[in-house]
Amino acid sequence: RTERGKFFSDLCDWVTDNQVTNLIAGGDFNDLNDNGLDRQSKHASKTPTGGNSLNNLKQNLLLVDIWRKNHPQSKQFTWTRKNPYPVSTRIDFWLIQKSLVDHVLQCTIKPSIKSDHKAIFLKIRLNKEKRGPG
């Protein structure tokens, strides 16, 4: 098993053992969910494509790539390299438990400062109670 696979497996065990609910995990997973939609290059991919470890984590913890769920056919990337050949990928994302999907108001990818990655913004409302006037 790879180091990445062990990390995802250990994370899954920790979340399960500690009965974590309403899980939201985000960042640079350095992994692709869909090679066709999440990568653009004229050269063969050297980036893993969601490997079994990431897919197992998502399946076992009922996690959803919320940006992809809200943009099922869009091609937008979070990391780009120009040399030695151009490649763009979406390797940064938010994974949220399926029970939270209806609470998501927005998930967007925007330029960031002082990073070779774009930022992924998640706007979520956990309290859906309506407020009265005043």
Secondary structure, DSSP 8 states (H G I E B T S, - for coil): --HHHHHHHHHHHHHHHTT--S-EEEEE----S-TTTSEEESS---S--STHHHHHHHHHTTEEEHHHHHSTT----SEEE-SSS-EEE--EEEEEEGGGGGGEEEEEEE--SSSSB-EEEEEE-S--------
